Amino acid sequence: MRVLYFLMSYILKITIWVYYPRFKNVNKPKKRFSRTIFMSNHAASFMDPLTIVGSQPPIIFFMTRSDIFKPYLKPILWASHMLPIYRKLDGEDTKKKNEEVFIKCAKILRGGRSLIVFAEGFTDNEFIRRLKPIKKGAVRIGFLSLEKINWKKKIYLQATGANYSDPNKLGSDCVVSNGDPVCLNDYRKAYEKDPNKTILDLTLRMEVEMRNQITDVRNEKMAPFHENIMRITRKGMNAVDSDFRIPLLERWEYSKNLANWFNEQHVEKNEMLLALKKRLENYFLSQKQENIEETPLYNVLSNNRREGRDRLFLITIFPFMLLGMIHCFLPYYYIKSFVEKSFKRKVFWSSVKMLLGLVAIALFNVPIIILIVMSFQIPTVIGVLYFVTVLPICGLLAYRWFEVNKKHKKMKVLSKMNVSELGLERSRIHDEIIRLIPVA
């Protein structure tokens, strides 16, 4: 295992804890050497491999697009366990180049290590809770690898799903779910008889397995409808408008069940559901026009402001917020501005911010910590412990402090407004959701 990969997997555990404080693994693989090809969805670009590698034991090599393998990046990508996969649009000799990569894959799998393939092949520009049609490449790589090693070792496929409440929101939710491993060796006779049919059949089976790991709204036009229902019921995986007292895995199951119900309905032919969809859109549009947000409104309407608790939090955490601001604000602000100006596709923002933010905050604070340690003759181990524990905790508390303060101010303003009509409409919509959607 290469040193950079080892360091990255360790550091990712910290960054994932900061970025997704509510995080769960389902059916987590236990072996570091599992000889498995993980077939994952690709909901959030580079964030997907980061969350999977950072939260699970197997030593994994990434299969990724060849166009990112620039000469100056090759050493870093090699050290990070990345392998190129070539497409037809990448130019000539793609078949020959992929053959060379497949030989490397066979060596990796023979050695007990694993691969991850993002079987959809691309990420949506906007985050959508769905699985796109998957490619046959992962299954083909598995069988070709078995041929290279003369079927002497067992190689497995395993469906993996990365589920986010919002991949771009710091402090939100993530669930990484794994299906049961499928042993490719069991399909040897079928493969030798008809390779193409076996690859296709197994790909279709793995697609079903992958759908079982995620919230999958098949009709992407219905995705906003699905999201709006979760915002009203507060039982699902919306990043802001959820009841976080409900355990994360329960909210994840709710989101999945709601999506599965949608997939079984002909929503576009159901006048009552279409009317509900339109009513929800108008409700949230009214909120936007009046500069009102759903959760503060819900808390005011339900007398759930918890004003005393929020004030206590703001007062007691204030010193830690100041410390977090000193350590993190400048690098955080610089990286946030740089990424949002440099990357047109929002789907890349979260992963790049997470990694560059980690580097920027570390580079900014290392000289400060060294100066403090030397000036006050503090033991080096204390400085290191402060750097890896107090610093990230205070940074997260500072972010949380501003979130609570913002919500507190919004609820204070709302409590002085007449929101009875909006509240009545919300109540009627909620009742209609319960009446029309049995799984809600």
Residue pairs with C-beta under 8 A, 6 or more apart in sequence:
1 59
2 78
2 79
2 80
2 81
3 79
4 76
4 79
4 80
5 59
5 79
5 80
5 81
8 53
8 80
9 53
9 54
11 358
12 50
12 53
12 54
12 55
13 54
13 55
14 388
14 392
15 50
15 54
15 354
15 355
15 358
16 23
16 50
16 51
16 54
16 55
16 174
17 23
18 170
18 392
18 395
18 396
19 170
19 171
19 172
19 350
19 354
20 51
20 164
20 171
20 172
20 173
20 174
21 171
21 396
22 172
22 173
22 174
22 244
22 248
23 55
23 173
23 174
23 175
23 176
23 248
24 174
24 175
24 176
24 248
24 249
24 252
25 55
25 56
25 175
25 176
25 177
25 178
26 175
26 176
26 177
26 178
26 213
26 249
27 177
27 178
27 179
27 180
28 55
28 56
28 57
28 176
28 178
29 36
29 56
29 57
29 58
29 158
29 178
30 57
31 57
31 58
32 57
32 58
32 59
33 58
33 59
33 111
33 112
33 113
34 58
34 112
34 114
34 156
34 181
35 109
35 110
35 112
35 113
35 114
35 153
35 154
35 155
35 156
36 58
36 114
36 115
36 155
36 156
36 157
36 158
36 181
37 109
37 114
37 115
37 116
37 117
37 138
37 141
37 142
37 155
37 156
37 157
37 158
38 52
38 58
38 60
38 114
38 115
38 116
38 117
38 158
38 159
38 160
38 178
39 117
39 119
39 134
39 138
39 157
39 158
39 159
39 160
39 206
39 209
39 210
40 48
40 52
40 116
40 117
40 118
40 119
40 159
40 160
40 161
40 162
40 210
41 48
41 118
41 119
41 120
41 131
41 160
41 161
41 162
41 210
41 213
41 214
42 48
42 118
42 119
42 120
42 121
42 122
42 123
42 132
43 123
43 124
43 127
43 128
43 129
43 162
43 163
43 164
43 167
43 214
44 123
44 127
44 162
44 164
44 167
44 347
44 350
44 351
45 123
45 345
45 347
45 348
45 351
46 348
46 351
46 352
47 162
47 164
47 167
47 350
47 351
47 354
48 118
48 162
49 60
49 62
49 116
49 118
50 351
50 354
50 355
51 162
51 174
51 176
52 60
52 116
52 160
52 162
52 176
53 60
53 116
55 176
56 176
56 178
58 113
58 114
59 81
59 113
59 114
60 81
60 113
60 114
60 115
60 116
61 81
61 82
61 83
61 105
61 108
61 113
61 114
61 115
61 116
62 80
62 81
62 82
62 83
62 115
62 116
63 83
63 85
63 105
63 115
63 116
63 117
63 118
63 137
63 138
63 141
64 82
64 83
64 84
64 85
64 118
65 84
65 85
65 87
66 84
66 85
66 86
66 87
66 90
66 97
67 90
68 77
69 77
69 82
69 84
83 101
83 104
83 105
83 115
84 97
84 101
85 98
85 101
85 137
86 94
86 97
86 98
86 101
87 94
88 94
102 141
102 144
102 145
102 148
103 148
105 115
105 141
105 144
105 145
106 144
106 145
106 148
106 149
108 114
108 115
109 115
109 145
109 149
109 153
109 155
110 145
110 148
110 149
110 153
115 138
115 141
116 160
117 137
117 138
117 141
119 134
119 135
119 137
119 138
119 206
119 207
119 210
120 131
120 132
120 133
120 134
120 135
121 132
121 134
121 135
122 132
123 347
124 130
124 132
124 347
125 345
125 346
125 347
126 346
126 347
127 164
127 166
127 167
127 168
127 347
128 217
128 220
128 223
129 163
129 214
129 215
129 216
129 217
129 223
129 226
129 227
129 255
129 259
130 215
130 216
130 217
130 218
130 220
130 223
131 207
131 210
131 211
131 214
131 216
133 207
134 203
134 206
134 207
134 210
135 203
136 199
136 200
136 203
138 157
138 203
138 206
139 157
139 184
139 199
139 202
139 203
139 206
140 199
142 155
142 157
142 184
143 184
143 187
143 191
143 195
143 198
143 199
145 155
146 153
146 155
146 184
146 185
146 188
151 185
151 188
154 183
154 184
154 185
155 183
155 184
155 185
156 181
156 182
156 183
156 184
157 181
157 182
157 184
157 202
157 206
158 178
158 179
158 180
158 181
158 182
159 178
159 179
159 206
159 209
159 210
159 212
159 213
160 176
160 177
160 178
160 179
160 210
160 213
161 175
161 176
161 177
161 178
161 210
161 212
161 213
161 214
162 174
162 176
162 214
163 174
163 175
163 176
163 177
163 213
163 214
163 215
163 237
163 252
163 255
164 172
164 173
164 174
164 237
164 239
165 172
165 173
165 174
165 237
165 238
165 239
165 242
166 172
166 238
166 239
166 240
167 174
167 347
167 350
167 351
168 346
168 349
168 350
169 239
169 240
169 350
170 399
171 396
171 399
171 400
171 403
172 239
173 237
173 239
173 248
173 251
173 252
175 237
175 248
175 249
175 252
177 213
177 214
177 252
178 213
179 209
179 210
179 212
179 213
180 209
182 202
182 205
182 206
182 209
184 202
187 198
187 202
190 197
190 198
190 201
191 198
191 199
214 256
215 226
215 237
215 252
215 255
215 256
215 258
215 259
216 256
216 259
216 260
216 263
217 223
217 226
217 259
217 262
217 263
218 262
218 263
219 262
219 263
219 267
219 268
221 268
222 262
222 267
222 277
224 281
225 262
225 267
225 277
225 280
226 258
226 259
226 262
227 238
228 277
228 280
228 281
228 284
229 236
229 258
229 280
229 433
229 437
229 440
230 236
230 237
230 238
230 241
230 242
230 254
230 255
230 258
231 238
231 241
231 284
231 294
232 241
232 280
232 426
232 429
232 430
232 433
233 430
233 433
233 440
234 241
234 242
234 243
234 298
235 242
235 243
235 246
235 250
235 251
235 254
235 440
236 242
236 251
236 254
236 255
236 258
237 251
237 252
237 254
237 255
240 293
240 294
240 295
241 294
241 295
241 298
242 251
254 439
257 439
258 437
258 439
258 440
261 437
261 438
261 439
265 273
267 273
267 274
267 277
268 274
272 436
273 436
276 429
276 432
276 433
276 436
279 429
279 432
280 429
283 422
283 425
283 426
283 429
284 294
286 292
286 422
286 425
287 293
287 294
287 297
287 422
290 422
292 414
292 419
292 422
293 410
295 407
296 407
296 410
296 411
296 414
297 414
297 419
297 422
297 423
297 426
298 304
298 426
299 305
299 306
299 411
300 411
300 414
300 415
300 419
301 419
301 423
301 426
305 411
305 415
307 408
307 411
310 404
310 407
310 408
311 408
313 401
313 404
314 401
314 404
314 405
314 408
317 397
317 400
317 401
318 401
320 393
320 394
320 397
320 398
320 401
321 394
321 397
321 398
321 401
321 402
322 398
323 390
323 394
323 398
324 394
324 395
324 396
324 397
324 398
324 399
324 401
325 398
327 361
327 364
327 365
327 368
327 391
327 394
327 395
328 361
328 391
328 394
328 395
328 398
329 398
330 364
331 357
331 360
331 361
331 363
331 364
332 357
332 360
332 361
332 395
334 360
335 353
335 356
335 357
335 360
336 353
336 357
338 356
339 348
339 349
339 352
339 353
339 356
340 349
343 349
343 352
361 391
361 395
365 387
365 391
366 387
369 383
369 386
369 387
370 383
372 378
372 383
373 379
373 380
373 382
373 383
433 440
434 440
